[in-house]
Amino acid sequence: MNQTSKSEIKIAIISDLHVMAPQLLVNDGSALEAYLERDRKMLRESVEILDTLVGDIMKLEPQPDLVLVTGDLTKDGERVSHELVATQLQRLVDAGIQVLVIPGNHDINNPDAKTFDGDTATSTDTITRREFAAIYRHAGYDGQSRRDTDTLSYCRDVNDKLTILAIDACMDRFNTFVSRGDAQDHCKTSGHLEPSSQQWLVEQARNATAQGRRVIAMMHHHLVPHFHMEDTLAAPYMVDDAGHLCRQLVEAGVHVIFTGHLHISDVSQTMRYGSEMVEIATAAAVGYPCQWRVATCNTNSGMMMLKTMDLKSLPSNPEFVDEARGVFVSSIPTITRGVLRRYWSEVSQAIDNYRHKHSLLMRFVKLPPTPDAIADLLLKHLQEPVTRAYISFTEGNEGTHDNEGLVEQLIKGVDHIVDETVKGVLKPIAKGVLRLRIYHIARLVLRSILEDRNDIGTAHETVINDHKAIIRF
């Protein structure tokens, strides 16, 4: 897009493509199946999904001026997958559409970059941060962007009325590799920005605002919680110290940010910092509900019209979305076990901290000692209502779903877990204390999800349509 004074700018937003290049699957078999068991991504179809998605974007009338890709472009940072994604995005550039990307936690220096051959998974080339910028030089990493020296964050003037602030909070420099002498292969999910990078971002936003441009941000990790206590219960999906960064960006004139990461179609808003910050999380293209966004932005009025688009089918499979939903539902047990295994050290630490803080009460609580045993306990009492709630949360507009009685059904399941884990002669007293501590918080968390309430329990509580909205930016 040329540097012009165009006041209405059409933006397409896609996220979490997780493309797996065909050459990574030499022969199908148990190795790939074992990987897929812990996930709900449609990896075998990922290349066709991206090809279809790019085609759908190019068919829009009028075509968009800009496409934003909010991270996790590849399955696990494989070089060949990045090269494939870059080639597909070049189709948009060749059609006169500007493309801007930002990395996700899967995209760089990833020990899970593998080639699958039957029963065997073998490490393959991943990429460095410098190589990411080189591969996507046509998608934000060229001489027209202002770059942060310490991250892959950049600032891009779309024209003289709009600036995109692309924020990289990924922590891939802390990833570990057995092949490099580390104790385990581990890819960091969390997001973090050093104070110097935060300051750089705020200065870029402030300068753009002072020059009369409106600023829209994009980042892989969440900045605004999408449910009550997300920063505690799902901390790896939010950037560290999100409240502080959010306040700074709001004060610098940023009021909208596009994100991905959690694979949900959800819009959240906070008014905690004197003015609103709206976060628009876009669902993963590679898994149910297979959605993307279109935002039409009027830079004169500062109003954005948001619309959610559905990837309805694939050329090779008209029933693709129904199959993706089936995979999503059937994967809930394996996702539960996989998450607990992956974050067991963090879960164990949180339990130990709570046990130390409430030593008298926790003396009567006997939790299972392993992640699989805790997963079995949760699934025993919560699988059906959690599946319903998770589907509703992922699809968005939870308040329009038939969730009547679901909060109480979930609370009842929690009550059964309490009953099963509290032991000893003082069990009735201990259960009563736990109920007082847990149930109020649990209801707030569940209502914030199932009723789609932002800033629940505060004077700023609001509900926003997750699929179609008019938003001030």
PyMOL commands that set and color helices and strands:
alter all, ss='L'
color gray80, all
select helices_A, chain A and resi 22-24+30-37+43-59+79-94+129-135+172-174+178-180+195-210+230-233+235-237+242-251+320-330+332-342+344-357+359-362+371-395+398-400+406-421+427-450
alter helices_A, ss='H'
color red, helices_A
select strands_A, chain A and resi 8-14+25-27+66-69+98-101+114-117+120-123+146-147+154-159+162-167+214-219+254-259+266-270+277-281+291-298+303-310+453-454+462-463+468-472
alter strands_A, ss='S'
color yellow, strands_A
deselect
rebuild
show_as cartoon
